[in-house]
Amino acid sequence: MGGYVARAVARLVPDRVEALVLVATSSRADTPAQARRKAAAVAHIRQQGYRGLSRAAILQSVHPDRAGDGPLLARIRQMGDRLGGEVFLRQAGQARESDRDRLGAIGCPTLVVAAAQDALRSLDEARELRDGIPGATLTVIDGSGHMLPLEAPDALVDATVPWLRAQASGASTIGS
């Protein structure tokens, strides 16, 4: 969801965004299947209450090799617990609409970072962002799923810090 918000800010107040880093995001709308799954999750939580992220949801968000990484999975579960049911309902209840037709309006330098093994956001989606935003750069990190900041923090830093240093500094930078 953060990438959608960051792009909207870059379009709405371009003079306040000097550079943009988009991590594990997409410009696509929810598919009908995604919309149905989100609606079912919202209905379930409204009826049964929020009991945290399911193991299946957590496993889908990480690289398959991390399925047995207890500390990582526990950290993701704890994040869900900290955010709670109301935040989950707000996020899951939001329809994601495509902004592909507005990507060309982003005028700041943009880095798109994707995980090669992200089961939630494909490399094609990352390429669409790169191709739609004028002058954008794409970096792909191998060995991570959707949870790049938790799964591959050093690789993410190695991808973003030099790029940010190469950009003009001094204005706000929004990352997602």
DOLOMAR-535894 format. One record per atom (N, C-alpha, C, O, CB): residue number from 1; residue in one letter; atom name; z, y negated, x. Coordinates in steps of 0.05 Angstrom, whole numbers. Glycine has a CB too. Layout:
N
NUM_A_CA_Z_Y_X
...
end
This chain:
176
1_M_N_0_24_16
1_M_CA_0_0_0
1_M_C_0_-25_17
1_M_O_-11_-46_9
1_M_CB_24_0_-19
2_G_N_12_-24_41
2_G_CA_14_-47_58
2_G_C_-12_-58_67
2_G_O_-16_-83_69
2_G_CB_31_-41_82
3_G_N_-32_-41_72
3_G_CA_-58_-50_80
3_G_C_-72_-66_59
3_G_O_-86_-86_65
3_G_CB_-75_-26_87
4_Y_N_-68_-59_33
4_Y_CA_-80_-74_11
4_Y_C_-68_-102_10
4_Y_O_-82_-122_7
4_Y_CB_-76_-59_-16
5_V_N_-41_-103_14
5_V_CA_-27_-129_14
5_V_C_-36_-146_38
5_V_O_-41_-170_35
5_V_CB_3_-125_13
6_A_N_-37_-134_61
6_A_CA_-44_-149_85
6_A_C_-72_-161_83
6_A_O_-77_-183_91
6_A_CB_-42_-131_110
7_R_N_-91_-145_72
7_R_CA_-118_-155_69
7_R_C_-119_-178_49
7_R_O_-133_-197_53
7_R_CB_-137_-133_61
8_A_N_-103_-176_28
8_A_CA_-103_-197_8
8_A_C_-92_-223_20
8_A_O_-103_-244_15
8_A_CB_-86_-189_-17
9_V_N_-71_-221_36
9_V_CA_-60_-244_49
9_V_C_-80_-257_68
9_V_O_-84_-281_69
9_V_CB_-34_-237_65
10_A_N_-94_-240_84
10_A_CA_-115_-250_102
10_A_C_-137_-264_88
10_A_O_-149_-283_99
10_A_CB_-126_-226_119
11_R_N_-143_-256_63
11_R_CA_-164_-270_48
11_R_C_-153_-295_34
11_R_O_-167_-315_33
11_R_CB_-175_-251_27
12_L_N_-128_-294_24
12_L_CA_-117_-316_9
12_L_C_-109_-339_26
12_L_O_-112_-363_18
12_L_CB_-94_-307_-7
13_V_N_-98_-334_49
13_V_CA_-88_-355_67
13_V_C_-98_-350_96
13_V_O_-83_-345_114
13_V_CB_-57_-357_67
14_P_N_-125_-351_100
14_P_CA_-136_-343_125
14_P_C_-126_-361_149
14_P_O_-125_-351_171
14_P_CB_-166_-345_124
15_D_N_-118_-385_143
15_D_CA_-108_-403_164
15_D_C_-81_-394_174
15_D_O_-72_-405_195
15_D_CB_-107_-431_154
16_R_N_-67_-376_161
16_R_CA_-41_-367_169
16_R_C_-41_-340_182
16_R_O_-20_-330_191
16_R_CB_-22_-367_145
17_V_N_-64_-328_184
17_V_CA_-66_-301_196
17_V_C_-85_-303_220
17_V_O_-109_-307_217
17_V_CB_-76_-280_175
18_E_N_-74_-299_244
18_E_CA_-90_-300_268
18_E_C_-103_-274_275
18_E_O_-126_-273_285
18_E_CB_-73_-309_291
19_A_N_-90_-252_269
19_A_CA_-100_-225_275
19_A_C_-88_-206_255
19_A_O_-66_-210_244
19_A_CB_-94_-216_304
20_L_N_-102_-184_250
20_L_CA_-94_-165_230
20_L_C_-96_-137_242
20_L_O_-116_-129_254
20_L_CB_-112_-167_204
21_V_N_-74_-121_238
21_V_CA_-74_-93_246
21_V_C_-70_-77_221
21_V_O_-50_-80_208
21_V_CB_-52_-87_268
22_L_N_-89_-59_216
22_L_CA_-87_-42_192
22_L_C_-84_-13_201
22_L_O_-100_-3_216
22_L_CB_-113_-45_174
23_V_N_-62_-1_193
23_V_CA_-55_26_203
23_V_C_-55_46_179
23_V_O_-41_42_159
23_V_CB_-27_26_216
24_A_N_-71_67_181
24_A_CA_-71_89_162
24_A_C_-74_78_133
24_A_O_-58_84_116
24_A_CB_-46_105_164
25_T_N_-96_63_129
25_T_CA_-100_51_103
25_T_C_-129_55_94
25_T_O_-145_67_109
25_T_CB_-92_21_103
26_S_N_-135_45_71
26_S_CA_-162_48_59
26_S_C_-168_24_42
26_S_O_-151_9_34
26_S_CB_-163_74_42
27_S_N_-194_20_37
27_S_CA_-202_-1_18
27_S_C_-211_11_-9
27_S_O_-220_-3_-26
27_S_CB_-224_-18_30
28_R_N_-209_37_-11
28_R_CA_-218_51_-35
28_R_C_-198_49_-58
28_R_O_-174_46_-53
28_R_CB_-224_80_-29
29_A_N_-209_51_-82
29_A_CA_-192_53_-106
29_A_C_-181_81_-108
29_A_O_-191_100_-95
29_A_CB_-208_45_-131
30_D_N_-160_84_-123
30_D_CA_-150_111_-130
30_D_C_-173_127_-143
30_D_O_-188_116_-159
30_D_CB_-125_110_-148
31_T_N_-176_152_-135
31_T_CA_-194_169_-150
31_T_C_-181_177_-176
31_T_O_-157_174_-179
31_T_CB_-201_195_-133
32_P_N_-196_187_-195
32_P_CA_-184_196_-220
32_P_C_-162_217_-215
32_P_O_-141_217_-229
32_P_CB_-205_207_-239
33_A_N_-167_235_-196
33_A_CA_-147_256_-190
33_A_C_-121_243_-179
33_A_O_-99_251_-186
33_A_CB_-158_277_-170
34_Q_N_-124_224_-161
34_Q_CA_-101_210_-150
34_Q_C_-86_195_-172
34_Q_O_-61_196_-173
34_Q_CB_-109_190_-127
35_A_N_-100_182_-189
35_A_CA_-88_167_-211
35_A_C_-72_186_-229
35_A_O_-50_180_-238
35_A_CB_-109_152_-228
36_R_N_-83_210_-235
36_R_CA_-69_230_-251
36_R_C_-44_240_-237
36_R_O_-23_242_-250
36_R_CB_-88_254_-258
37_R_N_-46_245_-211
37_R_CA_-22_255_-196
37_R_C_0_234_-196
37_R_O_23_240_-200
37_R_CB_-30_262_-168
38_K_N_-8_209_-192
38_K_CA_12_187_-192
38_K_C_25_184_-219
38_K_O_49_181_-221
38_K_CB_-1_161_-183
39_A_N_9_185_-240
39_A_CA_19_182_-267
39_A_C_38_205_-274
39_A_O_59_201_-286
39_A_CB_-3_181_-288
40_A_N_31_229_-265
40_A_CA_48_253_-270
40_A_C_75_250_-254
40_A_O_96_256_-265
40_A_CB_34_279_-262
41_A_N_73_240_-230
41_A_CA_98_236_-214
41_A_C_116_215_-227
41_A_O_140_219_-228
41_A_CB_91_227_-185
42_V_N_104_193_-237
42_V_CA_119_172_-250
42_V_C_132_184_-275
42_V_O_156_179_-280
42_V_CB_102_148_-257
43_A_N_117_198_-291
43_A_CA_128_210_-316
43_A_C_151_229_-310
43_A_O_172_229_-323
43_A_CB_106_224_-332
44_H_N_147_246_-289
44_H_CA_168_265_-281
44_H_C_194_251_-273
44_H_O_215_259_-282
44_H_CB_158_283_-258
45_I_N_191_230_-258
45_I_CA_215_216_-248
45_I_C_229_201_-271
45_I_O_253_200_-272
45_I_CB_208_196_-226
46_R_N_213_190_-289
46_R_CA_225_177_-312
46_R_C_241_196_-330
46_R_O_261_189_-342
46_R_CB_204_162_-329
47_Q_N_231_221_-331
47_Q_CA_244_241_-348
47_Q_C_267_255_-333
47_Q_O_289_259_-344
47_Q_CB_224_262_-357
48_Q_N_263_262_-308
48_Q_CA_282_278_-293
48_Q_C_299_263_-273
48_Q_O_320_273_-264
48_Q_CB_267_299_-278
49_G_N_292_238_-268
49_G_CA_306_223_-247
49_G_C_294_228_-220
49_G_O_281_248_-215
49_G_CB_336_230_-248
50_Y_N_299_209_-202
50_Y_CA_289_211_-175
50_Y_C_308_227_-158
50_Y_O_332_222_-156
50_Y_CB_285_183_-163
51_R_N_297_248_-145
51_R_CA_313_265_-128
51_R_C_302_265_-99
51_R_O_308_284_-84
51_R_CB_313_294_-139
52_G_N_288_245_-92
52_G_CA_277_243_-65
52_G_C_248_254_-64
52_G_O_238_265_-84
52_G_CB_294_258_-46
53_L_N_236_251_-41
53_L_CA_209_260_-37
53_L_C_209_291_-35
53_L_O_227_303_-24
53_L_CB_197_249_-11
54_S_N_189_303_-47
54_S_CA_188_332_-46
54_S_C_179_341_-18
54_S_O_167_326_-3
54_S_CB_168_343_-67
55_R_N_186_366_-11
55_R_CA_178_376_14
55_R_C_148_377_17
55_R_O_137_371_38
55_R_CB_189_405_18
56_A_N_134_383_-5
56_A_CA_105_384_-5
56_A_C_93_357_1
56_A_O_74_354_17
56_A_CB_94_395_-32
57_A_N_104_336_-11
57_A_CA_94_309_-6
57_A_C_99_301_23
57_A_O_82_288_35
57_A_CB_108_288_-25
58_I_N_122_308_33
58_I_CA_128_301_61
58_I_C_109_316_80
58_I_O_98_304_99
58_I_CB_157_308_68
59_L_N_105_341_75
59_L_CA_87_357_92
59_L_C_59_347_91
59_L_O_45_348_111
59_L_CB_88_387_84
60_Q_N_50_338_68
60_Q_CA_23_327_66
60_Q_C_20_302_83
60_Q_O_-3_295_91
60_Q_CB_16_321_37
61_S_N_41_288_88
61_S_CA_40_262_102
61_S_C_41_265_132
61_S_O_37_245_146
61_S_CB_62_244_93
62_V_N_46_289_142
62_V_CA_48_292_171
62_V_C_27_312_182
62_V_O_15_326_167
62_V_CB_76_302_179
63_H_N_23_311_208
63_H_CA_5_330_221
63_H_C_15_358_216
63_H_O_39_363_217
63_H_CB_3_323_252
64_P_N_-4_377_211
64_P_CA_5_405_206
64_P_C_23_417_227
64_P_O_40_433_221
64_P_CB_-19_422_203
65_D_N_19_409_252
65_D_CA_36_419_274
65_D_C_65_410_272
65_D_O_83_420_285
65_D_CB_25_411_300
66_R_N_70_390_254
66_R_CA_98_379_252
66_R_C_112_391_228
66_R_O_134_381_221
66_R_CB_96_349_250
67_A_N_101_411_215
67_A_CA_114_423_192
67_A_C_141_434_198
67_A_O_158_436_180
67_A_CB_96_445_180
68_G_N_146_442_223
68_G_CA_172_453_231
68_G_C_189_433_245
68_G_O_210_440_256
68_G_CB_168_476_248
69_D_N_181_407_246
69_D_CA_197_386_260
69_D_C_219_376_241
69_D_O_215_356_228
69_D_CB_178_363_269
70_G_N_241_390_241
70_G_CA_263_384_223
70_G_C_272_355_225
70_G_O_275_342_204
70_G_CB_286_401_229
71_P_N_277_344_249
71_P_CA_286_316_250
71_P_C_266_296_239
71_P_O_274_277_225
71_P_CB_292_309_279
72_L_N_240_301_244
72_L_CA_220_283_233
72_L_C_219_284_202
72_L_O_219_264_188
72_L_CB_192_289_244
73_L_N_219_309_192
73_L_CA_218_312_163
73_L_C_243_301_150
73_L_O_242_289_128
73_L_CB_216_342_156
74_A_N_266_304_162
74_A_CA_291_293_152
74_A_C_290_262_152
74_A_O_300_249_134
74_A_CB_316_302_168
75_R_N_278_251_173
75_R_CA_276_221_174
75_R_C_259_211_152
75_R_O_265_190_140
75_R_CB_265_213_202
76_I_N_237_224_146
76_I_CA_219_216_124
76_I_C_234_219_98
76_I_O_232_201_80
76_I_CB_193_232_124
77_R_N_248_241_94
77_R_CA_264_245_69
77_R_C_285_223_66
77_R_O_288_212_45
77_R_CB_277_273_69
78_Q_N_298_216_88
78_Q_CA_319_195_87
78_Q_C_307_168_80
78_Q_O_319_152_66
78_Q_CB_333_193_114
79_M_N_282_163_90
79_M_CA_269_138_83
79_M_C_264_137_53
79_M_O_270_116_40
79_M_CB_241_135_98
80_G_N_255_159_41
80_G_CA_251_160_13
80_G_C_277_156_-3
80_G_O_278_143_-23
80_G_CB_239_186_5
81_D_N_298_168_8
81_D_CA_324_165_-5
81_D_C_334_136_-4
81_D_O_345_126_-24
81_D_CB_345_183_8
82_R_N_330_123_19
82_R_CA_339_95_22
82_R_C_324_77_3
82_R_O_335_59_-9
82_R_CB_335_86_51
83_L_N_298_82_1
83_L_CA_282_65_-17
83_L_C_289_70_-46
83_L_O_290_51_-62
83_L_CB_252_70_-13
84_G_N_293_95_-53
84_G_CA_302_102_-80
84_G_C_280_103_-101
84_G_O_257_98_-96
84_G_CB_322_83_-89
85_G_N_289_111_-125
85_G_CA_271_116_-147
85_G_C_256_91_-157
85_G_O_233_93_-164
85_G_CB_286_128_-169
86_E_N_270_69_-158
86_E_CA_257_44_-168
86_E_C_233_36_-151
86_E_O_212_29_-161
86_E_CB_277_21_-170
87_V_N_237_37_-125
87_V_CA_215_30_-107
87_V_C_193_51_-109
87_V_O_169_44_-110
87_V_CB_225_29_-77
88_F_N_200_76_-111
88_F_CA_179_97_-115
88_F_C_163_92_-140
88_F_O_139_93_-140
88_F_CB_192_125_-116
89_L_N_177_86_-162
89_L_CA_164_81_-187
89_L_C_145_56_-185
89_L_O_123_56_-196
89_L_CB_184_77_-210
90_R_N_155_35_-172
90_R_CA_138_11_-169
90_R_C_113_17_-153
90_R_O_91_9_-160
90_R_CB_153_-11_-155
91_Q_N_116_32_-131
91_Q_CA_93_38_-114
91_Q_C_74_58_-128
91_Q_O_50_54_-128
91_Q_CB_102_49_-87
92_A_N_85_79_-139
92_A_CA_68_100_-152
92_A_C_55_89_-177
92_A_O_34_98_-185
92_A_CB_85_125_-158
93_G_N_68_69_-190
93_G_CA_58_58_-214
93_G_C_36_38_-210
93_G_O_23_29_-229
93_G_CB_80_45_-229
94_Q_N_32_29_-185
94_Q_CA_11_10_-179
94_Q_C_-16_24_-177
94_Q_O_-20_43_-162
94_Q_CB_17_-5_-153
95_A_N_-36_15_-192
95_A_CA_-63_25_-189
95_A_C_-75_12_-164
95_A_O_-75_-12_-161
95_A_CB_-80_19_-214
96_R_N_-86_28_-147
96_R_CA_-99_17_-123
96_R_C_-128_13_-131
96_R_O_-143_31_-138
96_R_CB_-97_37_-99
97_E_N_-136_-12_-129
97_E_CA_-164_-20_-135
97_E_C_-178_-25_-109
97_E_O_-166_-34_-90
97_E_CB_-165_-45_-154
98_S_N_-204_-19_-109
98_S_CA_-220_-23_-85
98_S_C_-222_-53_-79
98_S_O_-225_-70_-96
98_S_CB_-247_-10_-88
99_D_N_-222_-59_-53
99_D_CA_-228_-86_-44
99_D_C_-251_-85_-24
99_D_O_-255_-104_-9
99_D_CB_-203_-100_-31
100_R_N_-267_-64_-25
100_R_CA_-289_-61_-7
100_R_C_-309_-84_-9
100_R_O_-320_-93_11
100_R_CB_-304_-35_-12
101_D_N_-312_-95_-33
101_D_CA_-331_-117_-37
101_D_C_-320_-143_-26
101_D_O_-335_-163_-25
101_D_CB_-337_-120_-66
102_R_N_-295_-144_-18
102_R_CA_-283_-169_-8
102_R_C_-276_-167_22
102_R_O_-265_-186_33
102_R_CB_-258_-176_-24
103_L_N_-281_-144_35
103_L_CA_-274_-141_63
103_L_C_-288_-162_80
103_L_O_-276_-171_100
103_L_CB_-282_-113_73
104_G_N_-313_-169_74
104_G_CA_-327_-189_89
104_G_C_-315_-217_90
104_G_O_-322_-233_107
104_G_CB_-355_-191_79
105_A_N_-296_-222_72
105_A_CA_-282_-248_71
105_A_C_-260_-249_91
105_A_O_-248_-271_95
105_A_CB_-271_-253_43
106_I_N_-253_-227_105
106_I_CA_-232_-228_125
106_I_C_-245_-238_151
106_I_O_-263_-226_162
106_I_CB_-219_-200_129
107_G_N_-235_-261_160
107_G_CA_-247_-274_183
107_G_C_-232_-272_209
107_G_O_-242_-281_230
107_G_CB_-251_-302_177
108_C_N_-208_-260_209
108_C_CA_-193_-258_233
108_C_C_-199_-232_248
108_C_O_-209_-213_236
108_C_CB_-163_-260_227
109_P_N_-194_-232_274
109_P_CA_-197_-207_289
109_P_C_-181_-185_276
109_P_O_-157_-189_268
109_P_CB_-189_-210_319
110_T_N_-192_-161_273
110_T_CA_-179_-139_259
110_T_C_-181_-113_274
110_T_O_-203_-106_283
110_T_CB_-190_-136_230
111_L_N_-159_-100_277
111_L_CA_-158_-73_289
111_L_C_-151_-54_267
111_L_O_-131_-57_253
111_L_CB_-137_-72_312
112_V_N_-167_-34_263
112_V_CA_-162_-12_245
112_V_C_-153_12_261
112_V_O_-167_21_279
112_V_CB_-188_-5_227
113_V_N_-129_23_255
113_V_CA_-119_46_269
113_V_C_-117_69_249
113_V_O_-105_66_228
113_V_CB_-91_40_282
114_A_N_-129_91_257
114_A_CA_-129_115_240
114_A_C_-118_139_255
114_A_O_-120_140_280
114_A_CB_-157_121_229
115_A_N_-107_158_241
115_A_CA_-98_183_253
115_A_C_-119_204_247
115_A_O_-129_207_225
115_A_CB_-70_192_241
116_A_N_-127_218_268
116_A_CA_-149_238_266
116_A_C_-142_259_245
116_A_O_-160_270_233
116_A_CB_-154_250_293
117_Q_N_-117_266_242
117_Q_CA_-109_288_224
117_Q_C_-94_277_199
117_Q_O_-76_291_189
117_Q_CB_-92_308_239
118_D_N_-100_254_190
118_D_CA_-87_242_167
118_D_C_-99_255_142
118_D_O_-123_252_136
118_D_CB_-91_211_166
119_A_N_-83_270_127
119_A_CA_-92_283_103
119_A_C_-93_264_79
119_A_O_-105_271_58
119_A_CB_-74_307_96
120_L_N_-81_240_81
120_L_CA_-80_221_59
120_L_C_-102_200_61
120_L_O_-112_190_41
120_L_CB_-54_208_58
121_R_N_-110_193_86
121_R_CA_-130_173_91
121_R_C_-150_183_111
121_R_O_-143_188_134
121_R_CB_-118_146_100
122_S_N_-175_186_103
122_S_CA_-195_199_120
122_S_C_-206_179_141
122_S_O_-203_155_139
122_S_CB_-218_210_104
123_L_N_-219_191_161
123_L_CA_-233_175_181
123_L_C_-256_159_169
123_L_O_-262_137_178
123_L_CB_-243_192_204
124_D_N_-268_170_149
124_D_CA_-289_155_135
124_D_C_-278_130_122
124_D_O_-291_109_122
124_D_CB_-303_173_113
125_E_N_-254_131_111
125_E_CA_-242_107_100
125_E_C_-236_87_121
125_E_O_-240_63_117
125_E_CB_-216_115_85
126_A_N_-227_96_145
126_A_CA_-223_77_167
126_A_C_-249_65_176
126_A_O_-250_41_182
126_A_CB_-209_92_191
127_R_N_-270_81_177
127_R_CA_-296_70_185
127_R_C_-307_50_165
127_R_O_-319_30_173
127_R_CB_-317_93_188
128_E_N_-301_54_140
128_E_CA_-309_35_119
128_E_C_-296_8_124
128_E_O_-308_-13_121
128_E_CB_-303_45_91
129_L_N_-270_9_131
129_L_CA_-256_-16_137
129_L_C_-268_-30_161
129_L_O_-274_-54_161
129_L_CB_-226_-11_142
130_R_N_-273_-14_183
130_R_CA_-285_-26_207
130_R_C_-312_-38_201
130_R_O_-318_-60_210
130_R_CB_-287_-4_229
131_D_N_-328_-24_186
131_D_CA_-355_-33_180
131_D_C_-355_-56_161
131_D_O_-374_-73_161
131_D_CB_-372_-10_170
132_G_N_-336_-58_143
132_G_CA_-335_-79_123
132_G_C_-323_-105_132
132_G_O_-330_-126_121
132_G_CB_-320_-70_100
133_I_N_-306_-104_152
133_I_CA_-293_-128_162
133_I_C_-308_-138_187
133_I_O_-310_-123_207
133_I_CB_-262_-123_169
134_P_N_-319_-162_186
134_P_CA_-335_-171_209
134_P_C_-320_-170_235
134_P_O_-298_-180_238
134_P_CB_-344_-200_203
135_G_N_-333_-156_254
135_G_CA_-322_-154_281
135_G_C_-298_-136_285
135_G_O_-286_-135_306
135_G_CB_-314_-181_290
136_A_N_-291_-121_264
136_A_CA_-267_-104_266
136_A_C_-271_-81_287
136_A_O_-294_-73_292
136_A_CB_-260_-92_239
137_T_N_-249_-72_298
137_T_CA_-249_-51_318
137_T_C_-234_-27_306
137_T_O_-214_-31_291
137_T_CB_-236_-60_345
138_L_N_-243_-3_311
138_L_CA_-229_21_302
138_L_C_-218_37_326
138_L_O_-233_42_345
138_L_CB_-248_39_285
139_T_N_-193_45_324
139_T_CA_-181_63_343
139_T_C_-170_87_328
139_T_O_-157_84_308
139_T_CB_-158_48_359
140_V_N_-177_111_338
140_V_CA_-168_135_325
140_V_C_-148_149_344
140_V_O_-153_153_368
140_V_CB_-192_154_319
141_I_N_-125_156_333
141_I_CA_-104_169_348
141_I_C_-104_198_340
141_I_O_-101_205_316
141_I_CB_-76_156_343
142_D_N_-106_215_360
142_D_CA_-107_244_355
142_D_C_-78_255_355
142_D_O_-60_244_368
142_D_CB_-123_258_377
143_G_N_-74_276_339
143_G_CA_-48_290_339
143_G_C_-27_278_320
143_G_O_-4_283_323
143_G_CB_-37_290_366
144_S_N_-37_263_301
144_S_CA_-18_251_282
144_S_C_-29_253_253
144_S_O_-54_254_249
144_S_CB_-12_222_289
145_G_N_-11_254_234
145_G_CA_-18_252_206
145_G_C_-15_223_197
145_G_O_-16_205_213
145_G_CB_-1_271_189
146_H_N_-10_220_171
146_H_CA_-9_193_159
146_H_C_15_177_169
146_H_O_14_152_169
146_H_CB_-7_196_129
147_M_N_36_190_178
147_M_CA_60_176_186
147_M_C_59_167_216
147_M_O_77_173_232
147_M_CB_85_193_182
148_L_N_37_154_223
148_L_CA_32_146_251
148_L_C_56_133_265
148_L_O_62_141_287
148_L_CB_9_128_252
149_P_N_69_113_253
149_P_CA_91_100_267
149_P_C_114_119_274
149_P_O_129_114_293
149_P_CB_101_77_250
150_L_N_117_140_258
150_L_CA_139_159_263
150_L_C_129_183_280
150_L_O_144_193_297
150_L_CB_150_170_237
151_E_N_105_191_276
151_E_CA_94_215_291
151_E_C_84_208_319
151_E_O_87_224_337
151_E_CB_72_227_275
152_A_N_72_185_322
152_A_CA_60_178_347
152_A_C_66_149_354
152_A_O_47_133_358
152_A_CB_30_183_347
153_P_N_91_141_356
153_P_CA_98_113_360
153_P_C_87_102_387
153_P_O_77_80_389
153_P_CB_128_109_359
154_D_N_88_118_408
154_D_CA_78_109_434
154_D_C_48_105_434
154_D_O_38_85_444
154_D_CB_86_129_456
155_A_N_34_123_421
155_A_CA_5_120_419
155_A_C_-3_96_402
155_A_O_-22_82_408
155_A_CB_-8_146_408
156_L_N_13_91_381
156_L_CA_8_68_365
156_L_C_12_42_380
156_L_O_-4_23_378
156_L_CB_25_69_340
157_V_N_34_41_395
157_V_CA_39_18_412
157_V_C_17_14_433
157_V_O_8_-8_437
157_V_CB_67_20_426
158_D_N_9_36_445
158_D_CA_-12_35_466
158_D_C_-39_25_454
158_D_O_-55_12_468
158_D_CB_-16_63_478
159_A_N_-43_30_428
159_A_CA_-68_21_415
159_A_C_-66_-8_407
159_A_O_-86_-22_408
159_A_CB_-74_39_391
160_T_N_-43_-16_397
160_T_CA_-41_-43_385
160_T_C_-33_-65_405
160_T_O_-44_-87_403
160_T_CB_-21_-42_363
161_V_N_-14_-60_422
161_V_CA_-4_-82_440
161_V_C_-26_-94_457
161_V_O_-29_-118_457
161_V_CB_19_-71_457
162_P_N_-42_-78_472
162_P_CA_-63_-90_488
162_P_C_-83_-105_471
162_P_O_-93_-127_479
162_P_CB_-77_-69_504
163_W_N_-90_-94_447
163_W_CA_-108_-108_430
163_W_C_-97_-135_421
163_W_O_-111_-155_421
163_W_CB_-115_-90_405
164_L_N_-72_-135_412
164_L_CA_-59_-160_404
164_L_C_-58_-180_426
164_L_O_-62_-204_422
164_L_CB_-31_-154_393
165_R_N_-51_-171_450
165_R_CA_-50_-189_474
165_R_C_-77_-202_479
165_R_O_-79_-224_488
165_R_CB_-41_-174_498
166_A_N_-98_-187_473
166_A_CA_-125_-197_478
166_A_C_-134_-218_457
166_A_O_-153_-233_462
166_A_CB_-145_-174_479
167_Q_N_-120_-219_435
167_Q_CA_-126_-238_414
167_Q_C_-112_-265_420
167_Q_O_-92_-266_434
167_Q_CB_-118_-227_386
168_A_N_-122_-285_408
168_A_CA_-108_-312_410
168_A_C_-80_-309_398
168_A_O_-77_-297_377
168_A_CB_-125_-334_395
169_S_N_-61_-320_411
169_S_CA_-33_-318_401
169_S_C_-24_-345_389
169_S_O_-37_-366_392
169_S_CB_-14_-310_423
170_G_N_-2_-343_374
170_G_CA_9_-368_363
170_G_C_11_-369_333
170_G_O_28_-383_322
170_G_CB_-6_-391_373
171_A_N_-6_-354_319
171_A_CA_-5_-355_289
171_A_C_8_-329_280
171_A_O_14_-311_295
171_A_CB_-33_-359_277
172_S_N_12_-328_254
172_S_CA_24_-304_242
172_S_C_6_-280_246
172_S_O_-19_-282_244
172_S_CB_30_-308_212
173_T_N_17_-257_251
173_T_CA_2_-232_252
173_T_C_14_-213_231
173_T_O_38_-209_231
173_T_CB_4_-219_280
174_I_N_-3_-203_215
174_I_CA_6_-185_194
174_I_C_-3_-157_201
174_I_O_-27_-153_207
174_I_CB_-4_-193_165
175_G_N_15_-137_200
175_G_CA_7_-110_205
175_G_C_14_-92_182
175_G_O_32_-99_166
175_G_CB_21_-100_230
176_S_N_1_-70_180
176_S_CA_6_-51_159
176_S_C_2_-24_169
176_S_O_5_-4_155
176_S_CB_-11_-56_134
end
